Amino acid sequence: MRGLLWLLGLFALAAALAVAGRYNEGYALLVWPPYRLQISLNLLILLLVGGFVALYTLSRVVARTMALPRAVQRYRERKSRERASQAIYDTVRLRIEGRFGQALKQATAAYEAGESPGLAALLAARAAHSLRDETRYRFWLGKAAEHDGEMRLARLMTEAKLAVEERRFDEAAERIADLQAGGQRHIAALRLALRTAQAKGNWSEAVRVVRQLVKVKALTAAQADPVKRRAHQEGLRQRAGDSLALMAYWNEVPRDEQRDARLVGELARALIAAGDSAAAQKAIESQLALGWDSALADIYGRCEGGDVRGRLAKAEEWLKREPRDPLLLLTLGRLCVQSQLWGKAESYLDASLAIAPGWEAHVELAHLAERIGRTDDANVHYRAAAELSRR
């Protein structure tokens, strides 16, 4: 329909020009002695318009012809860039597919074509690493380092991650230190720092990194607690046998982390082993004031010396709240033995066995029976303890 309208319009224009030409009786006289040429004005106008169109067309053809070599060059450059860009894309795709040899080949082609050379070098390094080709891996890392202006962070992250994967934790720590020196604290770098610190046994650094990950919401409190606990456990073990060092370390632990019952148990056991049962008693009592924990109640009964009667009174207060806790009853039995309350100790230990039979309660009853001269009863309890321990 559009073509038909254009055709009708052209016919109308031609008719209009023909009609207008009939009313134009002018002429043009061209003199070039001894020649004289007379033509109608209409024909002159047509010749001028036609000449202009022909001259313009010729100039455009000449210009296009002259520009052809440059256009061909630009076309080739564009196709080369497209092939290089495709090579980068293919490198990523092939690496995901696990075709590391082809990925290395495509990355090399992209680098030689000058398409994102820093990125191409890093991709080549990753492919070479996957091929376990250490020589080419180091070569391409060196090439990537030549473009550190734009790729330094990516290169350091790549080296750190691959070093962690290869369990080369000293090298990983160096790269992470370089990252942190540049002010990089993003989540991926912090996670690598955490893995490295854990592997190297640098628990103080591990705790610091975990706190940062929690702060940026990269770890939940539930995920961070086991790492913090392990770190603090190692810190306590490194100070085993020195109650002053243990308490100095504990006082530096943040209050919210001190409320971990398992960690308080580690501290209490370490203090008891170091001969400071009073400090262990205080730590357990503070924790149990926040919430009940049977394991801590069990450790409480292992404290020796000091204010035994005070510990017994405190444990009997807990019994009012937890009357059927077998470990608390076992602790009361031990404290009564320390206080030489033989009958009371036996009743508590029997009550513990009645709720949950355990070899430790039998051993305590056997020791108690030996102390008061009931050898046969002691032997019975020793045999029962041996049977339970084998289960």
LUMVEXVEX-384425 format. One record per residue (C-alpha): residue number from 1; residue in one letter; chain; x, y, z. Coordinates in nm, 3 decimals. Example, Ala and Ser with C-alpha at 12.3 -4.5 7.8 and 13.67 -1.06 7.14 Angstrom:
REC:1:A:A:1.230:-0.450:0.780 $
REC:2:S:A:1.367:-0.106:0.714 $
END
This chain:
REC:1:M:A:0.000:0.000:0.000 $
REC:2:R:A:0.283:0.235:0.084 $
REC:3:G:A:0.454:0.163:-0.252 $
REC:4:L:A:0.133:0.235:-0.439 $
REC:5:L:A:0.098:0.571:-0.263 $
REC:6:W:A:0.456:0.663:-0.355 $
REC:7:L:A:0.390:0.569:-0.720 $
REC:8:L:A:0.076:0.781:-0.733 $
REC:9:G:A:0.263:1.069:-0.576 $
REC:10:L:A:0.540:1.051:-0.839 $
REC:11:F:A:0.287:1.047:-1.120 $
REC:12:A:A:0.114:1.350:-0.971 $
REC:13:L:A:0.446:1.533:-0.940 $
REC:14:A:A:0.537:1.454:-1.304 $
REC:15:A:A:0.201:1.579:-1.423 $
REC:16:A:A:0.236:1.896:-1.219 $
REC:17:L:A:0.582:1.963:-1.360 $
REC:18:A:A:0.459:1.901:-1.718 $
REC:19:V:A:0.171:2.143:-1.672 $
REC:20:A:A:0.397:2.404:-1.509 $
REC:21:G:A:0.646:2.367:-1.795 $
REC:22:R:A:0.387:2.468:-2.052 $
REC:23:Y:A:0.352:2.810:-1.888 $
REC:24:N:A:0.727:2.874:-1.886 $
REC:25:E:A:0.824:3.027:-2.222 $
REC:26:G:A:1.165:3.146:-2.110 $
REC:27:Y:A:1.485:3.040:-2.281 $
REC:28:A:A:1.860:3.058:-2.221 $
REC:29:L:A:2.118:3.178:-2.473 $
REC:30:L:A:2.470:3.045:-2.440 $
REC:31:V:A:2.734:3.225:-2.651 $
REC:32:W:A:3.085:3.090:-2.709 $
REC:33:P:A:3.203:3.274:-3.022 $
REC:34:P:A:3.159:3.181:-3.291 $
REC:35:Y:A:2.892:2.946:-3.144 $
REC:36:R:A:2.548:3.035:-3.014 $
REC:37:L:A:2.325:2.786:-2.831 $
REC:38:Q:A:1.965:2.859:-2.739 $
REC:39:I:A:1.775:2.617:-2.512 $
REC:40:S:A:1.454:2.639:-2.314 $
REC:41:L:A:1.475:2.737:-1.952 $
REC:42:N:A:1.302:2.415:-1.850 $
REC:43:L:A:1.571:2.206:-2.019 $
REC:44:L:A:1.844:2.415:-1.856 $
REC:45:I:A:1.695:2.357:-1.515 $
REC:46:L:A:1.674:1.982:-1.579 $
REC:47:L:A:2.035:1.978:-1.704 $
REC:48:L:A:2.157:2.170:-1.399 $
REC:49:V:A:1.973:1.944:-1.156 $
REC:50:G:A:2.086:1.631:-1.342 $
REC:51:G:A:2.445:1.756:-1.352 $
REC:52:F:A:2.443:1.829:-0.981 $
REC:53:V:A:2.306:1.482:-0.905 $
REC:54:A:A:2.563:1.317:-1.132 $
REC:55:L:A:2.851:1.519:-0.981 $
REC:56:Y:A:2.737:1.446:-0.626 $
REC:57:T:A:2.705:1.073:-0.703 $
REC:58:L:A:3.050:1.066:-0.861 $
REC:59:S:A:3.206:1.242:-0.560 $
REC:60:R:A:3.043:0.994:-0.322 $
REC:61:V:A:3.169:0.700:-0.527 $
REC:62:V:A:3.522:0.842:-0.528 $
REC:63:A:A:3.507:0.912:-0.153 $
REC:64:R:A:3.380:0.560:-0.078 $
REC:65:T:A:3.650:0.414:-0.301 $
REC:66:M:A:3.923:0.615:-0.128 $
REC:67:A:A:3.790:0.516:0.217 $
REC:68:L:A:3.763:0.148:0.131 $
REC:69:P:A:4.110:0.043:0.261 $
REC:70:R:A:4.044:0.211:0.599 $
REC:71:A:A:3.697:0.056:0.617 $
REC:72:V:A:3.844:-0.285:0.546 $
REC:73:Q:A:4.102:-0.229:0.818 $
REC:74:R:A:3.835:-0.123:1.067 $
REC:75:Y:A:3.627:-0.426:0.974 $
REC:76:R:A:3.920:-0.657:1.033 $
REC:77:E:A:3.996:-0.491:1.366 $
REC:78:R:A:3.632:-0.523:1.472 $
REC:79:K:A:3.624:-0.890:1.377 $
REC:80:S:A:3.951:-0.942:1.564 $
REC:81:R:A:3.803:-0.779:1.876 $
REC:82:E:A:3.490:-0.991:1.844 $
REC:83:R:A:3.700:-1.306:1.816 $
REC:84:A:A:3.905:-1.199:2.120 $
REC:85:S:A:3.590:-1.126:2.320 $
REC:86:Q:A:3.450:-1.462:2.215 $
REC:87:A:A:3.776:-1.621:2.329 $
REC:88:I:A:3.732:-1.471:2.678 $
REC:89:Y:A:3.375:-1.600:2.689 $
REC:90:D:A:3.483:-1.944:2.567 $
REC:91:T:A:3.758:-1.955:2.829 $
REC:92:V:A:3.508:-1.907:3.110 $
REC:93:R:A:3.265:-2.156:2.957 $
REC:94:L:A:3.529:-2.422:2.894 $
REC:95:R:A:3.667:-2.388:3.245 $
REC:96:I:A:3.320:-2.439:3.393 $
REC:97:E:A:3.281:-2.743:3.169 $
REC:98:G:A:3.612:-2.879:3.301 $
REC:99:R:A:3.793:-2.860:2.966 $
REC:100:F:A:4.099:-2.691:3.109 $
REC:101:G:A:4.332:-2.749:2.813 $
REC:102:Q:A:4.094:-2.578:2.571 $
REC:103:A:A:4.031:-2.303:2.826 $
REC:104:L:A:4.405:-2.235:2.845 $
REC:105:K:A:4.426:-2.223:2.466 $
REC:106:Q:A:4.140:-1.972:2.438 $
REC:107:A:A:4.281:-1.756:2.719 $
REC:108:T:A:4.618:-1.749:2.543 $
REC:109:A:A:4.449:-1.641:2.218 $
REC:110:A:A:4.264:-1.362:2.399 $
REC:111:Y:A:4.585:-1.241:2.566 $
REC:112:E:A:4.775:-1.237:2.235 $
REC:113:A:A:4.489:-1.045:2.075 $
REC:114:G:A:4.517:-0.781:2.349 $
REC:115:E:A:4.162:-0.834:2.473 $
REC:116:S:A:4.157:-0.762:2.849 $
REC:117:P:A:4.511:-0.897:2.886 $
REC:118:G:A:4.510:-0.891:3.266 $
REC:119:L:A:4.188:-1.090:3.286 $
REC:120:A:A:4.301:-1.327:3.011 $
REC:121:A:A:4.628:-1.392:3.197 $
REC:122:L:A:4.442:-1.470:3.521 $
REC:123:L:A:4.205:-1.706:3.341 $
REC:124:A:A:4.504:-1.876:3.181 $
REC:125:A:A:4.668:-1.910:3.523 $
REC:126:R:A:4.353:-2.069:3.667 $
REC:127:A:A:4.334:-2.311:3.375 $
REC:128:A:A:4.704:-2.402:3.411 $
REC:129:H:A:4.653:-2.457:3.785 $
REC:130:S:A:4.363:-2.692:3.714 $
REC:131:L:A:4.594:-2.882:3.478 $
REC:132:R:A:4.854:-2.904:3.760 $
REC:133:D:A:5.101:-2.728:3.531 $
REC:134:E:A:5.304:-2.528:3.784 $
REC:135:T:A:5.538:-2.380:3.524 $
REC:136:R:A:5.264:-2.227:3.310 $
REC:137:Y:A:5.070:-2.129:3.622 $
REC:138:R:A:5.361:-1.918:3.748 $
REC:139:F:A:5.424:-1.781:3.397 $
REC:140:W:A:5.069:-1.654:3.359 $
REC:141:L:A:5.066:-1.513:3.712 $
REC:142:G:A:5.370:-1.310:3.613 $
REC:143:K:A:5.187:-1.187:3.303 $
REC:144:A:A:4.888:-1.089:3.518 $
REC:145:A:A:5.119:-0.899:3.754 $
REC:146:E:A:5.222:-0.679:3.460 $
REC:147:H:A:4.865:-0.542:3.462 $
REC:148:D:A:4.837:-0.480:3.836 $
REC:149:G:A:4.697:-0.135:3.773 $
REC:150:E:A:4.359:-0.293:3.707 $
REC:151:M:A:4.403:-0.655:3.815 $
REC:152:R:A:4.603:-0.644:4.139 $
REC:153:L:A:4.312:-0.730:4.367 $
REC:154:A:A:4.191:-1.008:4.139 $
REC:155:R:A:4.544:-1.149:4.111 $
REC:156:L:A:4.603:-1.150:4.488 $
REC:157:M:A:4.263:-1.310:4.550 $
REC:158:T:A:4.337:-1.575:4.289 $
REC:159:E:A:4.678:-1.653:4.438 $
REC:160:A:A:4.539:-1.665:4.792 $
REC:161:K:A:4.248:-1.890:4.698 $
REC:162:L:A:4.462:-2.133:4.498 $
REC:163:A:A:4.725:-2.140:4.775 $
REC:164:V:A:4.456:-2.233:5.028 $
REC:165:E:A:4.327:-2.505:4.797 $
REC:166:E:A:4.680:-2.643:4.769 $
REC:167:R:A:4.728:-2.612:5.149 $
REC:168:R:A:5.018:-2.370:5.099 $
REC:169:F:A:4.902:-2.163:5.392 $
REC:170:D:A:5.220:-1.960:5.437 $
REC:171:E:A:5.190:-1.829:5.081 $
REC:172:A:A:4.817:-1.771:5.133 $
REC:173:A:A:4.890:-1.569:5.449 $
REC:174:E:A:5.135:-1.348:5.254 $
REC:175:R:A:4.880:-1.276:4.980 $
REC:176:I:A:4.607:-1.203:5.236 $
REC:177:A:A:4.844:-0.969:5.418 $
REC:178:D:A:4.900:-0.785:5.088 $
REC:179:L:A:4.524:-0.759:5.041 $
REC:180:Q:A:4.468:-0.625:5.391 $
REC:181:A:A:4.754:-0.378:5.351 $
REC:182:G:A:4.557:-0.234:5.060 $
REC:183:G:A:4.253:-0.192:5.282 $
REC:184:Q:A:4.060:-0.486:5.138 $
REC:185:R:A:3.813:-0.627:5.393 $
REC:186:H:A:3.549:-0.777:5.167 $
REC:187:I:A:3.378:-1.104:5.257 $
REC:188:A:A:3.568:-1.337:5.022 $
REC:189:A:A:3.904:-1.213:5.150 $
REC:190:L:A:3.789:-1.248:5.512 $
REC:191:R:A:3.678:-1.606:5.452 $
REC:192:L:A:4.015:-1.694:5.303 $
REC:193:A:A:4.183:-1.524:5.599 $
REC:194:L:A:3.974:-1.733:5.838 $
REC:195:R:A:4.062:-2.063:5.668 $
REC:196:T:A:4.429:-1.969:5.665 $
REC:197:A:A:4.433:-1.865:6.031 $
REC:198:Q:A:4.260:-2.189:6.134 $
REC:199:A:A:4.501:-2.401:5.932 $
REC:200:K:A:4.806:-2.223:6.077 $
REC:201:G:A:4.671:-2.245:6.432 $
REC:202:N:A:4.664:-1.866:6.463 $
REC:203:W:A:4.354:-1.865:6.681 $
REC:204:S:A:4.370:-1.504:6.793 $
REC:205:E:A:4.361:-1.399:6.427 $
REC:206:A:A:4.079:-1.649:6.361 $
REC:207:V:A:3.868:-1.491:6.635 $
REC:208:R:A:3.935:-1.141:6.500 $
REC:209:V:A:3.832:-1.243:6.148 $
REC:210:V:A:3.519:-1.425:6.271 $
REC:211:R:A:3.408:-1.113:6.455 $
REC:212:Q:A:3.449:-0.911:6.134 $
REC:213:L:A:3.247:-1.169:5.937 $
REC:214:V:A:2.968:-1.151:6.194 $
REC:215:K:A:2.980:-0.771:6.179 $
REC:216:V:A:2.926:-0.769:5.802 $
REC:217:K:A:2.660:-1.043:5.838 $
REC:218:A:A:2.862:-1.299:5.641 $
REC:219:L:A:2.829:-1.542:5.936 $
REC:220:T:A:2.544:-1.593:6.177 $
REC:221:A:A:2.610:-1.609:6.549 $
REC:222:A:A:2.536:-1.983:6.541 $
REC:223:Q:A:2.799:-2.034:6.269 $
REC:224:A:A:3.055:-1.817:6.445 $
REC:225:D:A:3.020:-1.969:6.792 $
REC:226:P:A:3.199:-2.301:6.717 $
REC:227:V:A:3.495:-2.116:6.565 $
REC:228:K:A:3.519:-1.878:6.859 $
REC:229:R:A:3.487:-2.168:7.102 $
REC:230:R:A:3.764:-2.365:6.929 $
REC:231:A:A:3.988:-2.060:6.924 $
REC:232:H:A:3.936:-1.991:7.293 $
REC:233:Q:A:3.983:-2.359:7.377 $
REC:234:E:A:4.320:-2.351:7.203 $
REC:235:G:A:4.405:-2.029:7.384 $
REC:236:L:A:4.326:-2.194:7.720 $
REC:237:R:A:4.524:-2.507:7.632 $
REC:238:Q:A:4.827:-2.300:7.543 $
REC:239:R:A:4.818:-2.158:7.897 $
REC:240:A:A:4.750:-2.488:8.074 $
REC:241:G:A:4.907:-2.518:8.420 $
REC:242:D:A:4.923:-2.143:8.482 $
REC:243:S:A:4.609:-2.019:8.659 $
REC:244:L:A:4.718:-1.654:8.640 $
REC:245:A:A:4.770:-1.676:8.264 $
REC:246:L:A:4.439:-1.857:8.226 $
REC:247:M:A:4.248:-1.588:8.414 $
REC:248:A:A:4.432:-1.308:8.231 $
REC:249:Y:A:4.329:-1.462:7.899 $
REC:250:W:A:3.972:-1.515:8.018 $
REC:251:N:A:3.936:-1.155:8.130 $
REC:252:E:A:4.023:-1.040:7.778 $
REC:253:V:A:3.743:-1.252:7.625 $
REC:254:P:A:3.433:-1.038:7.548 $
REC:255:R:A:3.144:-1.081:7.793 $
REC:256:D:A:2.907:-1.228:7.538 $
REC:257:E:A:3.163:-1.498:7.448 $
REC:258:Q:A:3.220:-1.579:7.817 $
REC:259:R:A:2.860:-1.702:7.835 $
REC:260:D:A:2.940:-2.015:7.635 $
REC:261:A:A:2.881:-2.302:7.881 $
REC:262:R:A:3.119:-2.539:7.701 $
REC:263:L:A:3.391:-2.276:7.708 $
REC:264:V:A:3.335:-2.215:8.079 $
REC:265:G:A:3.372:-2.590:8.128 $
REC:266:E:A:3.709:-2.583:7.949 $
REC:267:L:A:3.820:-2.294:8.170 $
REC:268:A:A:3.705:-2.468:8.487 $
REC:269:R:A:3.885:-2.793:8.400 $
REC:270:A:A:4.202:-2.601:8.317 $
REC:271:L:A:4.185:-2.409:8.647 $
REC:272:I:A:4.127:-2.728:8.847 $
REC:273:A:A:4.425:-2.891:8.675 $
REC:274:A:A:4.631:-2.580:8.759 $
REC:275:G:A:4.529:-2.611:9.127 $
REC:276:D:A:4.296:-2.310:9.140 $
REC:277:S:A:3.962:-2.470:9.229 $
REC:278:A:A:3.836:-2.147:9.385 $
REC:279:A:A:3.853:-1.966:9.049 $
REC:280:A:A:3.692:-2.265:8.878 $
REC:281:Q:A:3.411:-2.263:9.138 $
REC:282:K:A:3.346:-1.894:9.082 $
REC:283:A:A:3.339:-1.931:8.703 $
REC:284:I:A:3.091:-2.221:8.717 $
REC:285:E:A:2.863:-2.049:8.965 $
REC:286:S:A:2.853:-1.734:8.748 $
REC:287:Q:A:2.762:-1.935:8.440 $
REC:288:L:A:2.495:-2.148:8.611 $
REC:289:A:A:2.335:-1.828:8.740 $
REC:290:L:A:2.262:-1.750:8.372 $
REC:291:G:A:2.126:-2.094:8.281 $
REC:292:W:A:2.144:-2.456:8.387 $
REC:293:D:A:2.404:-2.693:8.241 $
REC:294:S:A:2.451:-3.046:8.372 $
REC:295:A:A:2.808:-3.077:8.243 $
REC:296:L:A:2.913:-2.773:8.448 $
REC:297:A:A:2.743:-2.919:8.753 $
REC:298:D:A:2.952:-3.235:8.703 $
REC:299:I:A:3.276:-3.032:8.683 $
REC:300:Y:A:3.172:-2.842:8.997 $
REC:301:G:A:3.197:-3.164:9.196 $
REC:302:R:A:3.557:-3.215:9.084 $
REC:303:C:A:3.675:-2.898:9.256 $
REC:304:E:A:3.884:-2.987:9.558 $
REC:305:G:A:3.993:-2.794:9.866 $
REC:306:G:A:3.878:-2.450:9.961 $
REC:307:D:A:3.525:-2.391:10.083 $
REC:308:V:A:3.380:-2.740:10.036 $
REC:309:R:A:3.083:-2.671:10.265 $
REC:310:G:A:3.001:-2.359:10.065 $
REC:311:R:A:3.005:-2.558:9.742 $
REC:312:L:A:2.783:-2.823:9.901 $
REC:313:A:A:2.530:-2.561:10.012 $
REC:314:K:A:2.527:-2.405:9.663 $
REC:315:A:A:2.475:-2.747:9.499 $
REC:316:E:A:2.187:-2.824:9.735 $
REC:317:E:A:2.024:-2.496:9.628 $
REC:318:W:A:2.053:-2.608:9.265 $
REC:319:L:A:1.897:-2.943:9.358 $
REC:320:K:A:1.576:-2.765:9.449 $
REC:321:R:A:1.551:-2.648:9.086 $
REC:322:E:A:1.690:-2.964:8.924 $
REC:323:P:A:1.587:-3.252:9.153 $
REC:324:R:A:1.630:-3.524:8.888 $
REC:325:D:A:1.961:-3.426:8.735 $
REC:326:P:A:2.189:-3.733:8.772 $
REC:327:L:A:2.510:-3.535:8.728 $
REC:328:L:A:2.409:-3.286:8.994 $
REC:329:L:A:2.333:-3.575:9.233 $
REC:330:L:A:2.674:-3.724:9.148 $
REC:331:T:A:2.834:-3.389:9.227 $
REC:332:L:A:2.652:-3.372:9.561 $
REC:333:G:A:2.776:-3.721:9.644 $
REC:334:R:A:3.136:-3.617:9.571 $
REC:335:L:A:3.104:-3.300:9.778 $
REC:336:C:A:2.961:-3.499:10.068 $
REC:337:V:A:3.256:-3.740:10.044 $
REC:338:Q:A:3.493:-3.441:10.061 $
REC:339:S:A:3.298:-3.322:10.368 $
REC:340:Q:A:3.311:-3.677:10.514 $
REC:341:L:A:2.933:-3.699:10.521 $
REC:342:W:A:2.933:-4.070:10.435 $
REC:343:G:A:2.564:-4.149:10.473 $
REC:344:K:A:2.451:-3.843:10.284 $
REC:345:A:A:2.706:-3.911:10.011 $
REC:346:E:A:2.578:-4.267:9.966 $
REC:347:S:A:2.216:-4.151:9.938 $
REC:348:Y:A:2.300:-3.893:9.672 $
REC:349:L:A:2.505:-4.144:9.471 $
REC:350:D:A:2.231:-4.407:9.492 $
REC:351:A:A:1.978:-4.147:9.375 $
REC:352:S:A:2.203:-4.065:9.076 $
REC:353:L:A:2.223:-4.435:8.983 $
REC:354:A:A:1.848:-4.474:9.016 $
REC:355:I:A:1.789:-4.199:8.757 $
REC:356:A:A:2.071:-4.278:8.513 $
REC:357:P:A:2.309:-4.571:8.583 $
REC:358:G:A:2.668:-4.467:8.513 $
REC:359:W:A:3.010:-4.612:8.585 $
REC:360:E:A:3.135:-4.295:8.758 $
REC:361:A:A:2.869:-4.318:9.030 $
REC:362:H:A:2.960:-4.684:9.087 $
REC:363:V:A:3.327:-4.591:9.119 $
REC:364:E:A:3.244:-4.319:9.373 $
REC:365:L:A:3.033:-4.567:9.573 $
REC:366:A:A:3.317:-4.821:9.557 $
REC:367:H:A:3.564:-4.564:9.695 $
REC:368:L:A:3.315:-4.469:9.966 $
REC:369:A:A:3.262:-4.835:10.063 $
REC:370:E:A:3.640:-4.887:10.089 $
REC:371:R:A:3.671:-4.585:10.318 $
REC:372:I:A:3.412:-4.717:10.562 $
REC:373:G:A:3.538:-5.076:10.544 $
REC:374:R:A:3.269:-5.238:10.330 $
REC:375:T:A:3.499:-5.430:10.099 $
REC:376:D:A:3.233:-5.658:9.953 $
REC:377:D:A:3.014:-5.363:9.856 $
REC:378:A:A:3.317:-5.195:9.700 $
REC:379:N:A:3.388:-5.501:9.483 $
REC:380:V:A:3.025:-5.511:9.369 $
REC:381:H:A:3.039:-5.150:9.259 $
REC:382:Y:A:3.378:-5.197:9.085 $
REC:383:R:A:3.233:-5.486:8.882 $
REC:384:A:A:2.924:-5.282:8.793 $
REC:385:A:A:3.145:-4.990:8.685 $
REC:386:A:A:3.356:-5.220:8.466 $
REC:387:E:A:3.046:-5.364:8.298 $
REC:388:L:A:2.903:-5.019:8.226 $
REC:389:S:A:3.232:-4.884:8.092 $
REC:390:R:A:3.246:-5.166:7.833 $
REC:391:R:A:2.907:-5.076:7.686 $
END
